[in-house]
Amino acid sequence: MSLFRRTEVPRRFPSARAPRRSGRELFAKYRRHLAAALAMLSLAVSLAVLAPATEERIDVLVAGRDLPVGSLLRPEDLSRESVPRSLVPEGTYGNQPPAAGSRLAIPLLAGTPVIPTMVIGPGLLAGLAPGSVAVPLRLDDEQTASLVRAGQRVDVVLTEGNGFETKLESRVLARAVPILWTEAQVQPDGQEPWSVSTASGQGGLIVVGAGAGSAEQLSTAAQRGKVSVVLVNP
């Protein structure tokens, strides 16, 4: 009999491997993470597209408060603002303010850039034919002067005679001339634009743009008779 007993060694089997997951199972497991990543990517792309490009800014003069038509432009009425260049029309006042004594041809709201075509002066004739001049007219009917507005076009009519000793005669001095400025609003401090004073407090003053050839006829019309205007649609 053998002195040694044969010992049976248990057989080892390889450990079982985890089964592979399908793509559908992986998507189901990580779908929330994928959705969050896609949302962040979409947001980043949108911001990149919508973000405005860096734009040059310039300093311009703007109305420091609401200013009525005919206002005398004083330093305290204006302020300097930095705005994108693309939002500013060419010719806007930057470092050079309007000339002393300039008045507004239109009303301005606070923060509106001031450009030469908005003031009484050389800039008011911008866009008109070369050689055009600004001619003040004193209308016989003050109510008419209070109704017309800058930008409208009118025929200027002169009526001479009194109907008694001399026959009444009317003739057109200028046709379809643009109105550049009207004295339709009294200054807040009670002063009239251009220091005009009349019995009614309104005056009958307007400024029209006309050719140099008719400037003399228009400027002396009030001394020769009654001046009136007729609105036209050229």
Phi and psi in degrees as GROMACS dihedral restraints (atoms count N, CA, C in turn):
[ dihedral_restraints ]
;  ai    aj    ak    al  type     phi  dphi    fc
    3     4     5     6     1   -70.8    20    10
    4     5     6     7     1   140.1    20    10
    6     7     8     9     1   -76.2    20    10
    7     8     9    10     1   -18.2    20    10
    9    10    11    12     1  -106.9    20    10
   10    11    12    13     1   133.8    20    10
   12    13    14    15     1   -98.7    20    10
   13    14    15    16     1   133.5    20    10
   15    16    17    18     1   -73.6    20    10
   16    17    18    19     1   122.7    20    10
   18    19    20    21     1   -96.0    20    10
   19    20    21    22     1   128.8    20    10
   21    22    23    24     1   -79.1    20    10
   22    23    24    25     1   122.7    20    10
   24    25    26    27     1   -92.3    20    10
   25    26    27    28     1   123.9    20    10
   27    28    29    30     1   -63.2    20    10
   28    29    30    31     1   140.5    20    10
   30    31    32    33     1   -80.2    20    10
   31    32    33    34     1   133.8    20    10
   33    34    35    36     1   -97.9    20    10
   34    35    36    37     1   134.6    20    10
   36    37    38    39     1  -103.8    20    10
   37    38    39    40     1   142.8    20    10
   39    40    41    42     1   -60.8    20    10
   40    41    42    43     1   143.3    20    10
   42    43    44    45     1   -64.2    20    10
   43    44    45    46     1   146.6    20    10
   45    46    47    48     1   -72.8    20    10
   46    47    48    49     1   133.4    20    10
   48    49    50    51     1   -85.3    20    10
   49    50    51    52     1   146.0    20    10
   51    52    53    54     1   -66.2    20    10
   52    53    54    55     1   138.2    20    10
   54    55    56    57     1   -65.6    20    10
   55    56    57    58     1   143.3    20    10
   57    58    59    60     1   -70.6    20    10
   58    59    60    61     1   142.4    20    10
   60    61    62    63     1   -94.8    20    10
   61    62    63    64     1   146.8    20    10
   63    64    65    66     1   -78.4    20    10
   64    65    66    67     1   164.9    20    10
   66    67    68    69     1   -60.9    20    10
   67    68    69    70     1   -34.4    20    10
   69    70    71    72     1   -65.7    20    10
   70    71    72    73     1   -38.8    20    10
   72    73    74    75     1   -68.7    20    10
   73    74    75    76     1   -40.6    20    10
   75    76    77    78     1   -63.7    20    10
   76    77    78    79     1   -41.8    20    10
   78    79    80    81     1   -62.6    20    10
   79    80    81    82     1   -41.1    20    10
   81    82    83    84     1   -62.8    20    10
   82    83    84    85     1   -35.4    20    10
   84    85    86    87     1   -74.5    20    10
   85    86    87    88     1   -39.4    20    10
   87    88    89    90     1  -109.8    20    10
   88    89    90    91     1    18.8    20    10
   90    91    92    93     1   -63.3    20    10
   91    92    93    94     1   -36.6    20    10
   93    94    95    96     1   -65.9    20    10
   94    95    96    97     1   -41.5    20    10
   96    97    98    99     1   -64.8    20    10
   97    98    99   100     1   -40.7    20    10
   99   100   101   102     1   -64.5    20    10
  100   101   102   103     1   -41.0    20    10
  102   103   104   105     1   -63.8    20    10
  103   104   105   106     1   -41.6    20    10
  105   106   107   108     1   -64.4    20    10
  106   107   108   109     1   -41.1    20    10
  108   109   110   111     1   -65.0    20    10
  109   110   111   112     1   -41.4    20    10
  111   112   113   114     1   -65.9    20    10
  112   113   114   115     1   -37.8    20    10
  114   115   116   117     1   -64.5    20    10
  115   116   117   118     1   -41.9    20    10
  117   118   119   120     1   -66.3    20    10
  118   119   120   121     1   -39.1    20    10
  120   121   122   123     1   -64.7    20    10
  121   122   123   124     1   -42.2    20    10
  123   124   125   126     1   -62.7    20    10
  124   125   126   127     1   -41.4    20    10
  126   127   128   129     1   -64.5    20    10
  127   128   129   130     1   -41.4    20    10
  129   130   131   132     1   -63.5    20    10
  130   131   132   133     1   -42.1    20    10
  132   133   134   135     1   -65.2    20    10
  133   134   135   136     1   -41.3    20    10
  135   136   137   138     1   -62.9    20    10
  136   137   138   139     1   -43.6    20    10
  138   139   140   141     1   -64.7    20    10
  139   140   141   142     1   -37.8    20    10
  141   142   143   144     1   -65.5    20    10
  142   143   144   145     1   -36.2    20    10
  144   145   146   147     1   -75.3    20    10
  145   146   147   148     1   -41.9    20    10
  147   148   149   150     1   -84.5    20    10
  148   149   150   151     1   -19.4    20    10
  150   151   152   153     1   -62.6    20    10
  151   152   153   154     1   124.5    20    10
  153   154   155   156     1   -67.8    20    10
  154   155   156   157     1   144.3    20    10
  156   157   158   159     1   -71.8    20    10
  157   158   159   160     1   153.2    20    10
  159   160   161   162     1   -62.1    20    10
  160   161   162   163     1   125.2    20    10
  162   163   164   165     1  -120.0    20    10
  163   164   165   166     1   143.6    20    10
  165   166   167   168     1   -66.2    20    10
  166   167   168   169     1   138.4    20    10
  168   169   170   171     1  -116.3    20    10
  169   170   171   172     1   146.1    20    10
  171   172   173   174     1  -131.2    20    10
  172   173   174   175     1   157.7    20    10
  174   175   176   177     1   -90.3    20    10
  175   176   177   178     1   131.0    20    10
  177   178   179   180     1  -134.3    20    10
  178   179   180   181     1   159.6    20    10
  180   181   182   183     1   -85.3    20    10
  181   182   183   184     1   131.6    20    10
  183   184   185   186     1  -128.0    20    10
  184   185   186   187     1   161.6    20    10
  186   187   188   189     1   -67.2    20    10
  187   188   189   190     1   125.9    20    10
  189   190   191   192     1   -79.0    20    10
  190   191   192   193     1   -14.2    20    10
  192   193   194   195     1  -155.8    20    10
  193   194   195   196     1   173.1    20    10
  195   196   197   198     1   -64.9    20    10
  196   197   198   199     1   124.7    20    10
  198   199   200   201     1  -119.0    20    10
  199   200   201   202     1   125.6    20    10
  201   202   203   204     1   -77.3    20    10
  202   203   204   205     1   163.7    20    10
  204   205   206   207     1   -58.8    20    10
  205   206   207   208     1   141.1    20    10
  207   208   209   210     1    85.5    20    10
  208   209   210   211     1     0.6    20    10
  210   211   212   213     1   -64.6    20    10
  211   212   213   214     1   136.1    20    10
  213   214   215   216     1   -74.4    20    10
  214   215   216   217     1   122.9    20    10
  216   217   218   219     1   -78.8    20    10
  217   218   219   220     1   108.5    20    10
  219   220   221   222     1  -107.3    20    10
  220   221   222   223     1   154.7    20    10
  222   223   224   225     1   -53.9    20    10
  223   224   225   226     1   -36.3    20    10
  225   226   227   228     1   -72.7    20    10
  226   227   228   229     1   -13.5    20    10
  228   229   230   231     1   -87.7    20    10
  229   230   231   232     1    -8.8    20    10
  231   232   233   234     1  -118.1    20    10
  232   233   234   235     1   154.0    20    10
  234   235   236   237     1  -141.1    20    10
  235   236   237   238     1   166.3    20    10
  237   238   239   240     1  -109.4    20    10
  238   239   240   241     1   129.7    20    10
  240   241   242   243     1  -127.8    20    10
  241   242   243   244     1   149.0    20    10
  243   244   245   246     1   -97.7    20    10
  244   245   246   247     1   120.2    20    10
  246   247   248   249     1  -134.2    20    10
  247   248   249   250     1   157.2    20    10
  249   250   251   252     1   -60.5    20    10
  250   251   252   253     1   139.1    20    10
  252   253   254   255     1   -59.9    20    10
  253   254   255   256     1   -34.9    20    10
  255   256   257   258     1   -66.1    20    10
  256   257   258   259     1   -19.3    20    10
  258   259   260   261     1   -92.0    20    10
  259   260   261   262     1    -2.4    20    10
  261   262   263   264     1  -108.6    20    10
  262   263   264   265     1   124.5    20    10
  264   265   266   267     1   -64.6    20    10
  265   266   267   268     1   154.5    20    10
  267   268   269   270     1   -62.8    20    10
  268   269   270   271     1   140.5    20    10
  270   271   272   273     1    91.7    20    10
  271   272   273   274     1     0.6    20    10
  273   274   275   276     1   -61.9    20    10
  274   275   276   277     1   141.5    20    10
  276   277   278   279     1   -63.4    20    10
  277   278   279   280     1   125.6    20    10
  279   280   281   282     1  -113.1    20    10
  280   281   282   283     1   -96.2    20    10
  282   283   284   285     1   -79.5    20    10
  283   284   285   286     1   -23.9    20    10
  285   286   287   288     1  -102.3    20    10
  286   287   288   289     1   109.3    20    10
  288   289   290   291     1   -73.4    20    10
  289   290   291   292     1   168.6    20    10
  291   292   293   294     1   -58.4    20    10
  292   293   294   295     1   153.3    20    10
  294   295   296   297     1   -61.3    20    10
  295   296   297   298     1   150.8    20    10
  297   298   299   300     1   -57.0    20    10
  298   299   300   301     1   135.8    20    10
  300   301   302   303     1    89.0    20    10
  301   302   303   304     1     0.6    20    10
  303   304   305   306     1   -67.5    20    10
  304   305   306   307     1   144.4    20    10
  306   307   308   309     1  -126.6    20    10
  307   308   309   310     1   153.4    20    10
  309   310   311   312     1   -75.5    20    10
  310   311   312   313     1   136.9    20    10
  312   313   314   315     1   -89.2    20    10
  313   314   315   316     1   -16.4    20    10
  315   316   317   318     1  -139.5    20    10
  316   317   318   319     1   159.2    20    10
  318   319   320   321     1   -73.6    20    10
  319   320   321   322     1   148.7    20    10
  321   322   323   324     1  -127.1    20    10
  322   323   324   325     1   138.3    20    10
  324   325   326   327     1   -85.9    20    10
  325   326   327   328     1   153.9    20    10
  327   328   329   330     1   -56.6    20    10
  328   329   330   331     1   134.6    20    10
  330   331   332   333     1    91.9    20    10
  331   332   333   334     1    -4.4    20    10
  333   334   335   336     1   -79.8    20    10
  334   335   336   337     1   128.6    20    10
  336   337   338   339     1   -60.7    20    10
  337   338   339   340     1   142.5    20    10
  339   340   341   342     1   -97.5    20    10
  340   341   342   343     1   125.0    20    10
  342   343   344   345     1  -121.8    20    10
  343   344   345   346     1   157.5    20    10
  345   346   347   348     1   -56.2    20    10
  346   347   348   349     1   -31.7    20    10
  348   349   350   351     1   -71.5    20    10
  349   350   351   352     1    -5.3    20    10
  351   352   353   354     1   -95.0    20    10
  352   353   354   355     1    -5.1    20    10
  354   355   356   357     1  -120.6    20    10
  355   356   357   358     1   155.4    20    10
  357   358   359   360     1   -72.5    20    10
  358   359   360   361     1   124.1    20    10
  360   361   362   363     1   152.9    20    10
  361   362   363   364     1  -168.7    20    10
  363   364   365   366     1   -56.3    20    10
  364   365   366   367     1   -35.2    20    10
  366   367   368   369     1   -66.2    20    10
  367   368   369   370     1   -19.8    20    10
  369   370   371   372     1   -68.5    20    10
  370   371   372   373     1   -20.8    20    10
  372   373   374   375     1   -91.8    20    10
  373   374   375   376     1     4.2    20    10
  375   376   377   378     1   -59.0    20    10
  376   377   378   379     1   133.1    20    10
  378   379   380   381     1    94.5    20    10
  379   380   381   382     1   -15.1    20    10
  381   382   383   384     1   -83.3    20    10
  382   383   384   385     1   167.9    20    10
  384   385   386   387     1   -62.7    20    10
  385   386   387   388     1   147.3    20    10
  387   388   389   390     1   -54.4    20    10
  388   389   390   391     1   138.8    20    10
  390   391   392   393     1    89.0    20    10
  391   392   393   394     1    -1.8    20    10
  393   394   395   396     1   -67.8    20    10
  394   395   396   397     1   150.7    20    10
  396   397   398   399     1  -130.3    20    10
  397   398   399   400     1   157.2    20    10
  399   400   401   402     1   -97.3    20    10
  400   401   402   403     1   120.6    20    10
  402   403   404   405     1  -117.2    20    10
  403   404   405   406     1   119.5    20    10
  405   406   407   408     1   -72.0    20    10
  406   407   408   409     1   138.1    20    10
  408   409   410   411     1  -126.1    20    10
  409   410   411   412     1   132.0    20    10
  411   412   413   414     1   -97.7    20    10
  412   413   414   415     1   108.1    20    10
  414   415   416   417     1   -78.8    20    10
  415   416   417   418     1   146.9    20    10
  417   418   419   420     1   -70.4    20    10
  418   419   420   421     1   -35.5    20    10
  420   421   422   423     1   -98.3    20    10
  421   422   423   424     1   107.4    20    10
  423   424   425   426     1   -65.3    20    10
  424   425   426   427     1   -30.8    20    10
  426   427   428   429     1   -65.7    20    10
  427   428   429   430     1   -36.0    20    10
  429   430   431   432     1   -63.0    20    10
  430   431   432   433     1   -41.1    20    10
  432   433   434   435     1   -63.4    20    10
  433   434   435   436     1   -28.9    20    10
  435   436   437   438     1   -82.1    20    10
  436   437   438   439     1   -14.3    20    10
  438   439   440   441     1   -95.1    20    10
  439   440   441   442     1   -34.7    20    10
  441   442   443   444     1   -75.3    20    10
  442   443   444   445     1   158.1    20    10
  444   445   446   447     1  -134.3    20    10
  445   446   447   448     1   156.6    20    10
  447   448   449   450     1   -58.2    20    10
  448   449   450   451     1   137.9    20    10
  450   451   452   453     1   103.3    20    10
  451   452   453   454     1   -22.7    20    10
  453   454   455   456     1   -77.1    20    10
  454   455   456   457     1   156.1    20    10
  456   457   458   459     1  -111.3    20    10
  457   458   459   460     1   141.2    20    10
  459   460   461   462     1  -138.7    20    10
  460   461   462   463     1   154.2    20    10
  462   463   464   465     1   -92.7    20    10
  463   464   465   466     1   133.6    20    10
  465   466   467   468     1   -96.4    20    10
  466   467   468   469     1   122.3    20    10
  468   469   470   471     1  -115.5    20    10
  469   470   471   472     1   133.4    20    10
  471   472   473   474     1  -111.1    20    10
  472   473   474   475     1   127.8    20    10
  474   475   476   477     1  -112.6    20    10
  475   476   477   478     1   120.9    20    10
  477   478   479   480     1  -114.2    20    10
  478   479   480   481     1   154.1    20    10
  480   481   482   483     1    97.1    20    10
  481   482   483   484     1   166.7    20    10
  483   484   485   486     1  -120.5    20    10
  484   485   486   487     1    -1.2    20    10
  486   487   488   489     1    83.2    20    10
  487   488   489   490     1    -1.6    20    10
  489   490   491   492     1  -117.2    20    10
  490   491   492   493     1   -83.7    20    10
  492   493   494   495     1   -66.9    20    10
  493   494   495   496     1   -37.4    20    10
  495   496   497   498     1  -122.6    20    10
  496   497   498   499     1   143.7    20    10
  498   499   500   501     1   -71.5    20    10
  499   500   501   502     1   142.7    20    10
  501   502   503   504     1   -73.1    20    10
  502   503   504   505     1   127.8    20    10
  504   505   506   507     1  -135.9    20    10
  505   506   507   508     1   133.0    20    10
  507   508   509   510     1  -120.2    20    10
  508   509   510   511     1   142.5    20    10
  510   511   512   513     1  -148.4    20    10
  511   512   513   514     1   152.8    20    10
  513   514   515   516     1   -87.0    20    10
  514   515   516   517     1   122.8    20    10
  516   517   518   519     1   -86.6    20    10
  517   518   519   520     1   -32.1    20    10
  519   520   521   522     1  -154.3    20    10
  520   521   522   523     1   141.4    20    10
  522   523   524   525     1  -112.0    20    10
  523   524   525   526     1   138.4    20    10
  525   526   527   528     1    50.7    20    10
  526   527   528   529     1    45.0    20    10
  528   529   530   531     1   -86.9    20    10
  529   530   531   532     1   143.7    20    10
  531   532   533   534     1   -80.2    20    10
  532   533   534   535     1   141.6    20    10
  534   535   536   537     1   -82.2    20    10
  535   536   537   538     1   125.2    20    10
  537   538   539   540     1   -96.5    20    10
  538   539   540   541     1   -26.8    20    10
  540   541   542   543     1  -162.3    20    10
  541   542   543   544     1   147.0    20    10
  543   544   545   546     1  -133.7    20    10
  544   545   546   547     1   153.1    20    10
  546   547   548   549     1   -96.7    20    10
  547   548   549   550     1    62.0    20    10
  549   550   551   552     1   -94.6    20    10
  550   551   552   553     1    -8.0    20    10
  552   553   554   555     1  -138.6    20    10
  553   554   555   556     1   133.0    20    10
  555   556   557   558     1   -78.7    20    10
  556   557   558   559     1   147.1    20    10
  558   559   560   561     1   -64.6    20    10
  559   560   561   562     1   150.3    20    10
  561   562   563   564     1   -58.9    20    10
  562   563   564   565     1   -31.1    20    10
  564   565   566   567     1   -86.4    20    10
  565   566   567   568     1     8.7    20    10
  567   568   569   570     1    88.2    20    10
  568   569   570   571     1    -3.3    20    10
  570   571   572   573     1   -89.5    20    10
  571   572   573   574     1   138.2    20    10
  573   574   575   576     1   -79.3    20    10
  574   575   576   577     1   149.1    20    10
  576   577   578   579     1   -56.8    20    10
  577   578   579   580     1   138.2    20    10
  579   580   581   582     1    60.9    20    10
  580   581   582   583     1    22.6    20    10
  582   583   584   585     1    56.7    20    10
  583   584   585   586     1    37.5    20    10
  585   586   587   588     1   -83.7    20    10
  586   587   588   589     1   137.8    20    10
  588   589   590   591     1  -136.4    20    10
  589   590   591   592     1   130.0    20    10
  591   592   593   594     1  -135.4    20    10
  592   593   594   595     1   171.2    20    10
  594   595   596   597     1   -62.5    20    10
  595   596   597   598     1   -37.8    20    10
  597   598   599   600     1   -83.4    20    10
  598   599   600   601     1   -14.0    20    10
  600   601   602   603     1    83.6    20    10
  601   602   603   604     1    -4.3    20    10
  603   604   605   606     1  -102.2    20    10
  604   605   606   607     1   -41.4    20    10
  606   607   608   609     1    75.7    20    10
  607   608   609   610     1   170.7    20    10
  609   610   611   612     1  -131.2    20    10
  610   611   612   613     1    36.5    20    10
  612   613   614   615     1   -94.5    20    10
  613   614   615   616     1   131.8    20    10
  615   616   617   618     1  -133.8    20    10
  616   617   618   619     1   165.2    20    10
  618   619   620   621     1  -125.0    20    10
  619   620   621   622     1   127.7    20    10
  621   622   623   624     1  -118.5    20    10
  622   623   624   625     1   155.8    20    10
  624   625   626   627     1   -98.0    20    10
  625   626   627   628     1   128.1    20    10
  627   628   629   630     1  -143.2    20    10
  628   629   630   631     1   164.5    20    10
  630   631   632   633     1   -70.4    20    10
  631   632   633   634     1   155.4    20    10
  633   634   635   636     1   -61.2    20    10
  634   635   636   637     1   -29.4    20    10
  636   637   638   639     1   -66.3    20    10
  637   638   639   640     1   -30.7    20    10
  639   640   641   642     1   -99.8    20    10
  640   641   642   643     1     0.7    20    10
  642   643   644   645     1   -62.1    20    10
  643   644   645   646     1   -42.5    20    10
  645   646   647   648     1   -65.6    20    10
  646   647   648   649     1   -43.4    20    10
  648   649   650   651     1   -61.0    20    10
  649   650   651   652     1   -41.8    20    10
  651   652   653   654     1   -71.3    20    10
  652   653   654   655     1   -42.8    20    10
  654   655   656   657     1   -68.8    20    10
  655   656   657   658     1   -24.4    20    10
  657   658   659   660     1  -104.1    20    10
  658   659   660   661     1     4.8    20    10
  660   661   662   663     1   -61.5    20    10
  661   662   663   664     1   -41.6    20    10
  663   664   665   666     1   -63.7    20    10
  664   665   666   667     1   -22.3    20    10
  666   667   668   669     1   -81.4    20    10
  667   668   669   670     1   -16.6    20    10
  669   670   671   672     1  -105.2    20    10
  670   671   672   673     1   -13.6    20    10
  672   673   674   675     1   175.2    20    10
  673   674   675   676     1  -156.7    20    10
  675   676   677   678     1   -96.2    20    10
  676   677   678   679     1   132.1    20    10
  678   679   680   681     1  -106.0    20    10
  679   680   681   682     1   132.1    20    10
  681   682   683   684     1  -138.9    20    10
  682   683   684   685     1   166.2    20    10
  684   685   686   687     1  -130.1    20    10
  685   686   687   688     1   152.0    20    10
  687   688   689   690     1  -126.2    20    10
  688   689   690   691     1   124.8    20    10
  690   691   692   693     1   -66.7    20    10
  691   692   693   694     1   136.6    20    10
  693   694   695   696     1  -130.6    20    10
  694   695   696   697     1   161.8    20    10
  696   697   698   699     1  -122.4    20    10
  697   698   699   700     1    85.6    20    10
